[in-house]
């Protein structure tokens, strides 16, 4: 009997739980029917609410609603950024200089440490998952951001155990998301690819450049912007609504906390609706001074008011790629994760950065088969959970040793020379040891030359063709037209020759390149009954 | 895409030429996630090469599949069953047809589906035809019928209701084993008919009274879904004879009712029998009795105490009375004794007085014998004697009387003289 292990995406804004059951991956819905469960707890009249129910309390009962608390784990009060917590319970410093929240829980006011809050929240998730699955849960695989320290990871595991979800493994969010993505049935899980995983959450953005070669994920660079997220888009809408309201009723809603909470609630709804439709109606009752406020907002207006946030999103991805020391042309796929990835403008901004012919953008707006970006991480964690569910803690710990995880990665891709140029066999950043087989059509006596591949980004300056006179007059609004522009292209060519094989082929030749643990490369070629092999 | 031709100067005898080694790799951390990494970790930790790892993993997978297959043990198929007339499929053991006799009513839907699949694969008419066994598909039809029966919950209940091999007969006294061994199986089998699940089970000697009571009260109020449609006579499907159809329907209905009634009666009888045999019943009765007695004893503690007190009081009273009586008797005796003593003393006094008086006379007033005393002498002597007697108390009287024996003139004279002097009586005679 295998154990029931859930995959848990524990986010700062929302969390989700997934489970692999009989080979089917399911993201569980809680009692409210939510699959992305807001990471919030609220206390009212001695009752504890979590998720969407707690979120609703943000308007009526903000002081007793604890939100955005995950990132405070194992952080001292002096170091944390509380800007996200203005509309919910304020963090306070506890006796150990750590973070706590003051909430009226039951009769009197209590100071609840952030650790306790996390345990309570995870307990709620545990109950929801139990109800959904109908089986006692034995453990979990938890995904956390890449910038979580060892101490934070340990603490998360510890708190999860307290909540009855002992963590078999704590994994990185972008890797989990990517694992879920490459496990899609329509995606070739064996292809070597360079991924950019950009996770735009509610309060923060995280990015990672991940090489996926030979089924192994290697993070090349990570980036975090803790002040960029869906909240910035919400704020832009709130500001817009506040302005409109003030114009109409001559009352400034910014002075009333409650009015702002109502606008915030509506702004998020508007943002979500505009991801699917181009225009939306809204109506808020009694915003300030008893005035109701209704109107409509279209997507274009939203994209205008949120312009600065979108620009920052674009810059974020640009810098991320630069940080990994790769070119945008090297990137095979961009995977957009997190709720903010639903916004069409986000994917259009990101796809604008990449070469549309080379790079595939995976987001709900660009890929009809894309997995819900809210669920990617939880799904990935659940896949990992199903993989490790049959191992015991010792075996997992054993495979996490640096001797296993830290390994030599190829500094240059290795390929084979073909008549047309060069074909890649092993990509750059491939973990050694590795074995890879490719088949290439060949006839007669052929030379198999194994080479290292040199990649070059060619920049060509193109001068636009002079236009017809009439055309020029019409488009005089544009200055760019006549200017030179750059065309960048990625060129691969054979570099250093590593080995040469001669073989008499009929039809096709199979080439097997194996690099062993002691960094010896073995090349074997086979065609029909012919077989040639050698070691470098 | 194709491979280039060998250059002209290629030395054919040497098919492999190592030229250079690849650029020194960089150390990076791989993410410990995904099936690819698991394979990598396995190879590194167990020190396997790719081909070794592939072979070992393949072997392991084969083993895993084999063990999964071994979970199902195929049951032998009865030759009679295979030749059974499909028209009479109802008379077959439906579980036996699918090879589920080990599970019977315990088999879940998943198991039934799997069993059906296996049987279909084995007995499909196409397969039989391919094997050259002719197009005998009788048993295949039975398989389909059995499957239809068992996957439909209501049909399955009909079959389970009359499944003769699942029934456990009411144990008789002669059956081996103790009460629990004999009856446990019976109740377990019967419990499958309960609409309410789970059903309380028989338990053992250590069951509490509440458990046992709950058990019997559950069974007394047993809500059974058992029904007997399976035994119905087939209703003819012809519209020509409606009366006959209705008659058979009516007959079926009556028969079902009768069966149901019999079944209920059978169960009630069985429960009564079980209750009468249940050793716990007697145990609880005894315990009850003891408890009652104990209770009664406790309840009567007050009055018993009062009675004890009363008895003690009575005893004390009787004792007191007896004592008083004894005292009284003793008093009486003493009085009598005293009286006697008094009387004795009195008579002794009288006697002594008489002795004293007579003594002087007996010694002839101290005169020689034969001499007549003068009247004065007599009077004086008697006066002295009388005075002395008067003065003397009882004790002295006795004393003096004693001194007078032997009665001689001297002893009398000495005694009286002493007495008179001692008492200070002015003597008239004893000078």
Contacts between the chains, C-beta under 8 A, distances in Angstrom:
chain1	res1	chain2	res2	distance
A	169	B	32	7.4
A	171	B	31	7.4
A	171	B	32	7.3
A	171	B	33	5.2
A	172	B	31	6.3
A	172	B	33	7.5
A	175	B	31	4.3
A	175	B	33	4.8
A	175	B	34	7.7
A	176	B	33	6.8
A	179	B	33	5.6
A	179	B	34	5.0
A	182	B	34	7.7
A	210	B	31	7.5
A	214	B	36	6.3
A	215	B	34	6.3
A	215	B	35	6.4
A	215	B	36	2.1
A	215	B	37	7.3
A	215	B	39	6.9
A	215	B	40	7.9
A	216	B	30	5.0
A	216	B	31	7.5
A	216	B	34	7.3
A	216	B	36	4.8
A	216	B	37	5.7
A	216	B	40	6.1
A	217	B	30	6.7
A	217	B	31	4.0
A	217	B	33	6.0
A	217	B	34	6.1
A	217	B	36	7.8
A	217	B	37	7.3
A	218	B	28	5.3
A	218	B	29	7.2
A	218	B	30	5.1
A	218	B	31	6.7
A	219	B	29	7.3
A	219	B	31	6.2
A	220	B	28	7.6
A	380	B	33	7.6
A	383	B	34	7.7
A	384	B	33	5.4
A	384	B	34	7.1
A	387	B	34	7.5
A	387	B	35	6.1
A	387	B	38	5.9
A	388	B	38	7.9
A	398	B	41	7.8
A	398	B	45	6.2
A	399	B	32	6.2
A	399	B	37	7.8
A	399	B	38	7.4
A	399	B	41	3.7
A	399	B	45	6.7
A	400	B	32	5.3
A	402	B	29	7.7
A	403	B	44	7.3
A	404	B	32	7.5
A	404	B	40	7.4
A	404	B	41	5.0
A	404	B	44	5.0
A	404	B	45	6.5
A	405	B	29	5.4
A	405	B	30	5.3
A	405	B	31	7.7
A	405	B	32	5.4
A	406	B	27	5.8
A	406	B	28	7.4
A	406	B	29	5.2
A	406	B	30	7.6
A	407	B	27	7.0
A	407	B	28	7.4
A	407	B	30	6.2
A	407	B	40	7.9
A	407	B	44	7.9
A	408	B	25	3.7
A	408	B	26	6.9
A	408	B	27	5.9
A	409	B	25	5.6
A	409	B	26	5.4
A	409	B	27	7.3
A	409	B	28	4.4
A	409	B	30	7.9
A	410	B	22	7.1
A	410	B	23	7.9
A	410	B	25	5.4
A	411	B	22	7.9
A	411	B	23	4.5
A	411	B	24	6.5
A	411	B	25	5.4
A	411	B	26	5.4
A	412	B	22	6.8
A	412	B	23	4.8
A	414	B	22	6.2
A	416	B	3	7.6
A	417	B	4	6.5
A	418	B	1	5.3
A	418	B	2	6.3
A	418	B	3	6.0
A	418	B	4	6.8
A	419	B	1	7.4
A	419	B	2	5.1
A	419	B	3	6.9
A	419	B	4	5.0
A	420	B	1	5.9
A	420	B	2	7.9
A	423	B	1	6.4
A	429	B	28	6.8
A	431	B	28	7.7
A	431	B	30	5.1
A	431	B	40	6.6
A	432	B	25	6.0
A	433	B	40	7.9
A	433	B	43	6.9
A	433	B	49	7.9
A	433	B	50	7.3
A	435	B	50	4.2
A	440	B	1	6.2
A	440	B	2	6.7
A	440	B	3	5.5
A	441	B	1	6.7
A	441	B	2	5.0
A	441	B	3	7.6
A	442	B	2	5.9
A	442	B	3	4.0
A	443	B	2	7.4
A	444	B	5	6.5
A	445	B	5	6.4
A	445	B	6	4.3
A	445	B	10	7.8
A	446	B	3	4.0
A	446	B	4	6.6
A	446	B	5	6.0
A	446	B	6	6.2
A	447	B	3	6.8
A	447	B	4	5.5
A	447	B	5	6.8
A	447	B	6	4.8
A	447	B	7	6.4
A	447	B	10	6.8
A	448	B	3	6.2
A	449	B	4	7.7
A	452	B	22	6.0
A	452	B	23	6.3
A	496	B	20	5.7
A	496	B	22	7.8
A	496	B	23	7.6
A	497	B	19	4.7
A	497	B	20	6.6
A	498	B	18	7.7
A	498	B	19	5.8
A	498	B	20	5.6
A	498	B	21	7.0
A	498	B	22	5.8
A	499	B	16	7.0
A	499	B	17	6.5
A	499	B	18	5.2
A	499	B	19	5.7
A	500	B	16	7.5
A	500	B	17	4.4
A	500	B	19	6.3
A	501	B	15	6.2
A	501	B	16	5.3
A	501	B	17	7.5
A	502	B	6	5.2
A	502	B	10	5.4
A	502	B	12	7.0
A	502	B	14	7.9
A	502	B	15	5.0
A	502	B	16	7.9
A	503	B	15	6.8
A	505	B	3	7.0
A	509	B	3	6.1
A	514	B	50	6.5
A	515	B	22	7.9
A	516	B	49	7.1
A	517	B	44	7.4
A	519	B	21	7.9
A	519	B	25	7.0
A	521	B	21	7.0
A	521	B	22	6.3
A	523	B	16	7.6
A	532	B	15	4.5
A	532	B	16	5.7
A	533	B	16	6.8
A	534	B	16	3.3
A	534	B	17	7.7
A	534	B	18	6.0
A	535	B	18	7.1
A	536	B	18	4.5
A	536	B	19	7.6
A	536	B	20	7.5
A	536	B	21	5.5
A	536	B	22	7.7
